Amino acid sequence: MLDFLDVSFVCKDDFISKLQEIYKDDDDFGNMELLIPLPLDELLNRLKKNVWFVIERPYVDRHYRDTYYTFFSSKFKKTGRNCIRVHIFEGKITEKELLEKELPDETIKLNDRYLGYFIIRPLTHYILGRSLISPKALVTNNFVCCLTKDQVSLLGKNLTVYGFPHIAQDAETHTCAESALWSYIEYFGTKYSQYKPLLPSKIIKTLLDSTEHRILPSIGLTEKELAKCLNDNGFQCQIHDNASDSGTTQFFQLLRTYVESGIPLLLFLENERDAHAVLVIGHEMDEAFYDLGKYVNHSLEDPWMDTSFVDKKMVFIDDHCPPYQIANISEPTAHYNNEMKDMNIKSFIVTLPVHMFLVAEKVYDLLGIIFNDPDVGLQTSGGKWITRLLLTGSQSFKNFLSNYDNQMVKEIKNSLLYLSLPKYIWLCELYKADNFKENGYCSGLLLIDATSNGKSLTPVLFYAKEDKLFDHDGGAWKKGDDIVSFKMSTYKNNLKGEWSKWQSGMSS
């Protein structure tokens, strides 16, 4: 007898009732009553009204099947081993559209309407599994963030989605720490060729060699255990602690700088009663980013201020919430309605590229020396200056110059395109305060070698400010050469958003 997939097409309003029908006659879900957990309910509420779902079952989910054979199959009470995969489309989707071949001249392709998927697991209280959902599916998405991509096959159609991996905990094989760790490794493993995604059993095997407590059922992990797991799988980690860093101000400054650099961070939260682990992957884009009055611990009388001090909201991946949760880093759980709502950030883990040695705190030391220099500093040009520092790849920087910048004059752009650069650079934009706004431009640029040790000014690769180009010979600054007035569009290649149509290319 042949077995066939069951594929259903439903609008958002009919989704829960259809899921209840499926629960009644699906062996893997054991006729259990559909209990709608808060994360699933919140996810549905945050999706656009016009989305449609394609419900596909039975689905063999690699993540759940791995935890099933590692843990759930050993239980006395039967637990299903197959899942349900729910695909999200913008607008009504029909069986005919999936089965028929698309015409070459169709203006709106099926893939343009595909917004991702999420998994329903056969677990009574923890049905929401892993997901990869495009921010385009959300009612509100006024932010920029890190994105990777995945390709799925649905009834023969190959579809691509850009998003950030997310999974809700099941409270037995993984809690918040393992969920955050999996999302972190999944992002890097699908985006960068030097890393690889890990199944839960591989993560558990790595932890068994270093932990001093029982792994299953999970009781959570410490930041040192998570860092050890990352290091053992090819990452190079640095832990920043809010208590031991040079004050809370610098702690949050470094956090914002690494996020601006397109590096997701593992955050550890705590209060007097509990602890929690989440990821931060981007920040909100609104008027606050350009409001000088929002800067923390800075006087408006200072000659220059860095954007790492702006009090903007961040984008979180939190297993207690739907993906892309927006919150302030000073109150990361204020949106909770339980005893965890008063948590603060205790520490964060940043994983740095293998060939990048100059860390952010040392770069800020260099900026202080350069921008306060009596001959080449920012005060020599007068007025208020805004600086924006981030780490990026030299290929990404040149790609931005070639394809996205519309401010720089051709002569300067060509000289930067031909400039010999290391694989990773620290990029610092210099804005006159009046030009620091949406669709504005910077009036200067500083490039620093991220593979250096930062013990001198020799890492400076390029320094232009307004109509002057400065060069440091290793001992002192040379007199600035005259150039055409410098202008460059705001650099955007690290974090993706509406400007990139919520797409992200693969990286080497």
C-alpha positions in Angstrom: 0.0 0.0 0.0 1.4 3.4 -0.9 1.9 6.1 1.7 1.3 9.7 0.7 2.1 13.1 2.3 -0.8 15.0 3.7 -0.5 18.6 2.5 -3.0 21.3 3.5 -3.5 24.9 2.4 -5.0 27.2 5.0 -5.2 30.9 5.7 -4.0 32.4 9.0 -7.5 32.5 10.6 -8.0 28.8 9.9 -4.6 27.5 11.0 -5.4 26.5 14.6 -8.6 24.7 13.7 -6.8 22.8 10.9 -4.0 21.8 13.3 -6.7 20.5 15.8 -8.1 18.3 13.0 -4.6 16.9 12.3 -4.1 16.1 16.0 -7.2 13.9 16.1 -6.0 11.4 13.5 -2.2 11.6 13.5 -0.4 8.6 15.1 2.7 10.5 15.9 0.7 13.0 18.0 -1.1 10.2 19.8 -4.5 11.9 19.6 -3.3 14.3 22.3 -5.2 17.5 22.8 -3.7 20.6 21.0 -2.3 22.8 23.7 -1.2 26.2 22.2 1.9 27.3 24.0 2.5 31.0 24.4 5.5 31.1 21.9 3.3 29.7 19.1 0.4 32.0 20.0 2.7 35.0 20.0 4.3 33.9 16.7 1.0 33.7 14.9 0.0 37.2 16.3 3.2 38.7 14.9 2.8 37.3 11.4 1.1 39.5 8.8 -2.7 39.1 8.4 -2.5 38.0 4.7 -0.1 35.0 5.2 -1.1 31.5 4.2 0.2 28.2 5.5 1.1 25.0 3.7 1.0 22.2 6.4 3.2 19.2 5.4 3.1 15.9 7.3 4.6 13.5 8.2 7.9 15.4 8.2 11.2 14.0 9.4 12.9 16.9 11.1 16.7 16.4 11.5 16.9 18.2 14.9 13.9 16.5 16.5 14.7 13.1 15.2 18.2 13.4 16.6 16.8 14.2 20.1 14.2 11.5 19.7 16.8 8.7 19.3 19.0 10.3 21.9 16.4 10.7 24.6 12.7 10.4 23.9 12.8 6.9 22.4 14.0 5.6 25.8 10.9 6.8 27.7 8.2 4.4 28.8 5.5 6.6 27.4 5.3 6.6 23.7 6.5 9.8 22.0 6.0 10.3 18.3 9.0 10.6 16.0 7.6 12.5 13.1 6.8 16.2 13.0 4.7 18.7 11.0 6.4 21.3 8.9 4.5 24.5 8.3 5.5 26.7 5.4 4.6 30.4 5.3 3.6 32.3 2.1 2.6 35.9 1.5 -0.9 35.9 0.1 -3.1 32.9 -0.8 -1.3 29.8 -2.0 -2.9 26.9 -3.8 -2.0 23.4 -4.7 -2.1 24.3 -8.4 0.6 26.9 -7.9 3.0 24.4 -6.3 2.4 21.6 -8.9 2.4 23.6 -12.1 5.6 24.9 -13.7 6.1 28.6 -13.4 6.1 30.6 -16.6 9.3 32.5 -17.4 7.5 35.8 -17.8 5.6 35.7 -14.5 6.5 38.9 -12.6 5.9 37.6 -9.1 7.7 34.3 -8.6 6.6 31.7 -6.0 9.9 32.1 -4.2 9.4 35.8 -3.8 6.3 35.0 -1.7 8.0 32.3 0.4 8.6 33.5 3.9 10.0 30.5 5.7 8.9 27.6 7.9 8.5 26.4 11.4 8.3 22.9 12.9 5.5 21.4 15.1 6.8 18.6 17.4 4.8 15.8 19.0 5.5 17.1 22.5 2.5 18.0 24.5 3.6 21.3 26.1 6.5 22.2 23.8 5.1 21.8 20.3 7.0 24.6 18.6 10.3 23.4 17.2 13.0 25.0 15.1 12.2 27.7 12.5 13.7 29.9 9.9 11.3 32.8 9.2 12.0 35.9 7.1 11.5 39.2 8.9 9.3 40.0 5.8 6.6 37.8 7.4 6.3 40.1 10.5 3.8 42.9 11.0 6.6 45.1 12.2 10.2 44.8 11.1 11.8 48.2 11.5 15.2 46.7 12.3 18.4 45.4 10.8 20.0 42.0 11.8 22.1 39.1 10.8 20.6 36.7 8.3 21.5 33.4 6.7 19.7 31.3 4.1 18.2 27.9 3.7 16.7 26.0 0.8 13.7 23.7 1.1 11.8 21.5 -1.2 8.0 21.4 -1.2 6.2 19.2 -3.7 9.2 19.5 -6.1 9.5 23.2 -5.8 12.9 24.5 -4.5 12.4 27.5 -2.3 14.8 29.8 -0.6 14.3 31.7 2.7 16.5 34.2 4.5 16.2 34.5 8.3 17.8 33.6 11.6 17.6 30.1 13.1 15.3 29.8 16.1 14.2 27.0 18.3 12.0 26.8 21.4 13.2 24.6 24.3 11.6 21.3 25.2 12.8 21.5 28.8 14.3 18.0 28.7 16.9 17.7 26.0 17.6 21.4 25.8 16.8 24.4 27.9 17.5 28.0 27.0 21.3 27.6 27.0 21.3 24.7 24.6 18.6 26.4 22.4 20.8 29.6 22.2 23.9 27.5 21.5 22.1 25.5 18.7 20.8 28.7 17.0 24.3 30.3 17.2 26.1 27.3 15.7 23.3 26.8 13.1 23.7 30.4 11.9 27.4 30.2 11.5 27.4 26.7 10.1 24.9 27.6 7.3 26.5 30.9 6.5 30.3 30.4 6.7 32.1 27.5 5.0 34.7 27.1 7.9 32.0 26.1 10.3 29.3 23.4 10.2 25.9 23.0 11.9 25.7 20.5 14.8 22.9 18.2 15.8 22.0 18.1 19.5 23.7 14.8 20.0 27.0 16.2 18.8 26.7 19.2 21.1 25.9 16.8 24.0 29.0 14.6 23.1 31.2 17.7 23.1 29.9 18.8 26.5 30.3 15.3 28.1 34.1 15.8 27.9 34.1 18.9 30.0 31.0 19.2 32.2 30.9 18.0 35.8 27.1 17.4 35.9 24.6 15.2 34.1 23.7 16.4 30.6 20.3 14.6 30.1 17.8 15.7 31.2 19.2 19.1 30.8 19.6 21.5 33.8 21.2 24.2 31.7 24.8 25.3 31.0 27.2 27.9 32.2 28.8 30.5 30.0 32.2 28.7 30.4 30.6 25.4 29.3 29.0 27.1 26.2 32.4 28.8 25.4 34.1 25.4 25.7 31.7 23.8 23.3 32.2 26.6 20.8 36.0 26.4 21.1 35.9 22.7 20.6 34.0 23.1 17.3 36.2 25.7 15.6 35.2 29.0 17.2 37.4 31.4 19.0 35.5 32.9 21.9 35.9 35.8 24.2 33.8 36.3 27.3 32.9 39.8 28.4 31.6 40.2 32.0 29.6 43.2 33.1 31.2 43.1 36.5 34.8 42.7 35.5 34.9 44.9 32.4 36.0 48.5 32.8 32.5 49.6 33.9 29.0 48.9 32.6 29.4 51.8 30.1 32.3 50.1 28.2 30.5 46.7 28.5 27.5 47.9 26.6 29.7 49.9 24.2 31.6 46.7 23.2 28.3 44.8 22.9 26.8 47.3 20.5 30.0 47.5 18.5 30.1 43.8 17.9 26.4 43.7 16.9 27.0 46.6 14.5 29.8 44.4 13.1 27.3 41.7 12.1 28.5 39.3 14.8 25.7 37.6 16.8 26.4 37.5 20.6 25.4 34.9 23.2 24.1 36.8 26.2 23.7 35.5 29.8 20.9 37.2 31.8 20.2 36.8 35.5 18.3 38.1 38.5 18.3 37.0 42.1 16.1 34.0 41.3 17.1 32.6 37.9 19.3 32.8 34.8 18.6 32.8 31.1 20.5 32.6 27.8 19.6 34.5 24.6 21.2 35.8 21.4 21.3 39.4 20.2 21.6 39.7 16.4 20.8 43.2 15.4 19.2 46.5 16.4 16.1 48.6 15.7 16.3 51.3 13.0 14.3 54.3 14.0 14.8 58.0 14.9 16.6 57.0 18.1 19.7 55.9 16.2 20.2 59.5 14.9 19.1 61.3 18.1 22.1 62.8 19.9 20.0 63.2 23.0 19.8 59.4 23.2 23.5 59.0 23.8 24.5 57.5 27.1 27.2 59.1 29.3 28.1 61.8 26.8 27.8 65.5 27.0 26.5 67.3 23.9 29.5 69.6 24.4 32.0 66.8 23.6 33.7 67.4 20.3 32.9 63.8 19.2 30.7 60.9 20.2 30.6 57.3 19.1 27.3 55.6 18.0 28.2 52.7 20.4 26.8 54.9 23.2 23.4 55.4 21.6 20.6 53.8 23.6 18.9 51.9 20.8 16.8 48.7 21.1 18.2 45.4 20.1 16.9 42.3 18.2 16.9 39.1 20.3 16.6 35.4 19.6 15.0 34.1 22.7 13.5 30.7 23.1 10.7 32.1 25.3 9.6 34.4 22.5 9.1 34.4 18.8 12.1 35.2 16.7 13.2 38.8 16.3 12.1 40.0 19.8 12.8 43.7 20.2 14.0 44.9 23.7 16.3 47.4 25.3 19.6 45.9 26.5 19.2 47.7 29.8 15.8 45.8 30.3 16.1 42.7 28.1 13.2 40.9 29.7 10.9 43.8 30.6 8.3 42.3 28.2 8.0 39.1 30.2 5.0 38.7 32.5 6.7 36.5 35.1 9.5 36.5 37.7 12.1 36.8 34.9 11.0 40.2 33.8 13.7 42.0 35.9 16.7 40.3 34.5 19.9 42.1 33.5 22.8 41.1 31.2 25.6 39.4 33.2 28.0 38.6 30.4 28.2 37.9 26.7 30.3 35.7 24.4 31.6 37.0 21.1 33.2 34.6 18.6 35.9 36.3 16.6 37.2 35.4 13.1 40.3 33.2 13.1 42.5 35.8 11.4 41.2 38.8 13.4 43.4 39.7 16.4 42.7 43.4 17.2 39.7 43.4 19.6 37.2 46.3 19.9 38.5 47.7 23.2 42.0 48.2 21.8 40.5 49.8 18.7 38.8 52.4 20.9 42.1 53.1 22.5 43.5 53.9 19.1 40.6 56.1 18.2 41.1 58.1 21.3 44.8 58.7 20.3 44.0 59.6 16.7 40.9 61.7 17.1 42.3 63.7 20.0 45.6 64.3 18.2 46.4 68.1 18.1 47.4 67.8 14.4 45.0 65.3 12.8 42.2 65.0 15.4 38.6 65.8 14.9 38.7 69.0 17.0 41.1 70.5 14.3 38.1 70.7 11.9 35.7 72.2 14.4 32.0 71.4 15.0 30.4 68.3 16.4 31.6 64.9 15.1 29.9 61.5 15.3 31.9 58.3 14.8 30.7 54.8 14.0 33.0 51.9 14.4 32.5 48.3 13.1 34.4 45.3 12.0 33.9 44.0 8.5 35.6 42.0 5.7 37.6 43.9 3.1 35.8 42.1 0.3 32.4 43.2 1.8 33.7 46.7 2.1 34.8 46.9 -1.5 31.6 45.3 -2.6 29.7 48.0 -0.8 31.8 50.7 -2.5 31.2 49.2 -5.9 27.5 48.5 -5.7 25.9 50.6 -3.0 27.8 53.8 -2.3 26.4 56.8 -4.3 28.3 59.6 -2.6 32.0 59.0 -3.1 33.8 60.7 -6.0 35.3 58.3 -8.6 38.9 59.1 -7.9 38.7 58.3 -4.2 36.5 55.3 -4.7 38.9 53.8 -7.3 41.9 54.4 -4.9 40.1 52.5 -2.2 39.1 49.6 -4.5 42.8 49.2 -5.5 44.0 49.6 -1.9 45.6 46.5 -0.5 43.7 45.4 2.6 43.8 42.4 5.0 40.9 40.0 5.2 39.3 41.9 8.1 39.3 45.6 8.8 38.0 47.9 11.4 36.0 50.6 9.7 35.2 53.9 11.4 33.0 56.5 9.7 33.3 60.2 10.6 30.1 62.3 10.4 29.6 66.0 10.8 26.6 66.1 13.2 24.3 67.7 10.6 24.9 64.9 8.1 24.3 62.1 10.6 20.8 61.2 9.6 18.9 58.7 7.5 20.3 58.6 4.0 23.1 60.9 5.1 26.8 60.6 4.4 30.0 60.5 6.4 32.7 63.2 5.8 35.7 61.0 6.8 36.8 57.4 7.0 39.4 55.5 9.1 40.5 52.0 8.2 42.5 49.9 10.7 44.1 46.5 10.1 42.2 44.0 12.3 45.0 41.4 12.0 47.4 43.7 13.9 48.2 43.9 17.6 47.2 47.6 18.0 50.3 48.5 20.0 51.1 51.5 17.7 49.5 53.5 14.9 51.0 51.3 12.1 47.7 49.4 11.7 46.1 52.6 10.2 45.5 51.8 6.5 43.6 54.9 5.4 42.5 58.1 7.1 40.6 60.8 5.3 38.8 63.7 6.8 36.9 66.2 4.7 39.4 67.5 2.2 42.6 66.0 3.8 44.2 62.5 3.5 46.6 61.6 6.3 49.4 59.1 6.4 51.3 57.7 9.4 54.8 56.5 8.8 55.1 54.4 12.0 56.6 57.3 13.9 54.5 60.4 13.2 51.7 61.8 11.1 52.7 63.3 7.8 51.2 66.6 6.7 47.7 65.9 5.2 47.5 65.8 1.4 44.7 67.8 -0.2 41.8 65.7 -1.8 38.4 66.3 -3.1 36.0 66.6 -0.2 35.3 63.1 1.2 31.8 61.7 1.1 30.6 58.1 1.6 27.2 56.6 2.1 26.5 54.9 5.4 28.0 51.4 5.4 25.3 48.8 5.5 26.8 45.4 4.4 27.0 43.8 7.9 23.4 43.9 9.0 20.6 43.1 6.5 17.2 44.7 6.4 14.7 46.4 4.1 17.6 48.0 2.2 18.8 44.5 1.1 15.3 43.2 0.5 15.9 41.0 3.6 18.4 38.9 1.7 21.9 37.8 2.6 24.6 36.2 0.5 26.7 33.2 1.6 30.1 34.0 2.9 33.4 32.2 2.5 
